[in-house]
């Protein structure tokens, strides 16, 4: 019969969000905490031989291994990654494991991020290197001017990428707090239209602001203008010649639902869950032609979430897209 101290300890171990298994000298399960039972989908395992209860090959191997010192291994349980520690204590084998999937995903994301940034910068740097080498040898002033235009375009591309990376870094680190105030949405959109009119004119895109002059939303004006710029700029760049971009808003419960609708090329269904990921491009060659950094929609997502909002997308290939940003009104 357990004394009160043992009962308290057992109850405490059952509250851990980590697995704990104790195997006795006869290879029977002496103890398994609640987390381990639920994770391994077993009931009342105590007193049973471990080989009859544990069906996970990784755990089975750890318990079966002939070891005298502490063993650490990364193992997979139900498609998640766990760090398992195995110790021999007074002839008993103690297995402790904790979920490190988020940490592993973070490490992979960090690795992918560095790889993507390197890739994005490599192309313009290669072009600039070629331009400098050509200009050094070229005597024709017209050829030199042509190559300098190419260099300028690549410099602007790198400048945009670095600016977007800085915005993302600040958003992810929460370095700058959200300073909300009620702003008139129509005026902010009109300002964004004015800033992007030169791009719209190139494709004869009609910009429509269908929002009432008095409609207000509580947002950080600086950050929300970045969000609008990214959405509207995408709607213009990925639109068809003589297309339309229009902005609508409606109240839904306690949210303002702001929608940016275009008559553009649309997004394939299988790409929709991925478009808010950093550097994801539906069509890489087309994205490079329109000058995107691959970070715009990721910035949109971060700014929306910083406002405790949500962002959604509806799209059909060949018919256009609708991005909906839901911002709390309170």
Buried (B, 14 or more C-beta within 10 A) or exposed (E): EEEEEEEEEEEEBEEBEBBBBBBBEEEBBBBBBBBBBEBBEBEEBEEBEBEEBBEBEBBEEBBEEEEEEEBEBEBEBEEEBBBBBBEBEEEEBBBBBBBBEEEBEEEEEEEEBEEBBEEBBEEBEEBBEBBEEBBEEBEEEEEBEEBEEBBEEBEEBBEBBEEBBEBBEEBEEEEEEBEBEEBBBBEBBBEBBEBBEEBBEEBEBEBEBEBEEEBBBBBBBEBBBBBBBBBBBBBBBBBBEEBBBBBBBEEEEEBBBBBBBBBBBBBEEEBBEEBBBBBBBBBEEEBBEEEBBBBBBBBBBBBBEBBEBBBEBBBEEEEBBBBBBBBBBE
